[in-house]
Amino acid sequence: MNLNWGARRYDRIRQGLRIALVLEVIWGLIACALGFAVGEFMVRLITGTQSAGIIEGGTLAIHFSLPFFAVLGVLLCLRTAMQSMGYKAAPVISSCVELAMKFLAASFLIPVWGYIGTCATEPVTWVLMTAYLGGAYFISRKKMYPEEDEPKIEADSSNA
């Protein structure tokens, strides 16, 4: 992305970001389908246990998180794209808010809701921070892609 940034190839940056976002959503949907199809088996395989409580808890965590993997992919793409284009404030604020949300969840939500609160914390955080970074990206995009507003002057090939 930095080569395109230095060359002022903003069209290629936007195209690359769009492709990355689509691939993240596709991967998120595939991971979700796989997680629901073989999640319990994977918990058994990874933990090596036959304990119903552990398998149920692990499967519940998978079922809570995987539907939001596409959102997480979008969050990570936006964060990386903005940072690489020099817009670091919004991604850093996003990371700090994520940390604060996890602290608040650990302090207040999880003691009340227990394991369900633990499972819900990450997906809720991903959704809120993706919405925040999506808004920040949308607002900042004219600054990120300065030539977008400039009229394009086509070279006259007849004078060559």
JOGI-V906403 format. One line per field, one symbol per residue. psi: psi as a letter, one per 30 degrees, with the letter a starting at -180 (. if undefined). burial: + if it has 24 or more other ideal C-beta (glycine too) atoms within 12 Angstrom, else -. Layout:
psi = ???
burial = ???
This chain:
psi = eeeeeeghieeeeeeeeeeeeeeeeeeeeeeeeeeeegeeeeeeeefglgkeeeeeeeeeeefeeefgeeeeeeeeeeeeeeefggifeeeeeeeeeeeeeeeeeeeeeefefbeeeeefeeeeeeeefeeeeeeeeeefeeeeiffefkkkjkkjffg.
burial = +---+----+--+--++--++--++-++--++--+---++--+--------------++++++++++++++++++++++++++-+-+--++--++-++--++--+-----------+-++++++++++++-+++-++--++--++---------------
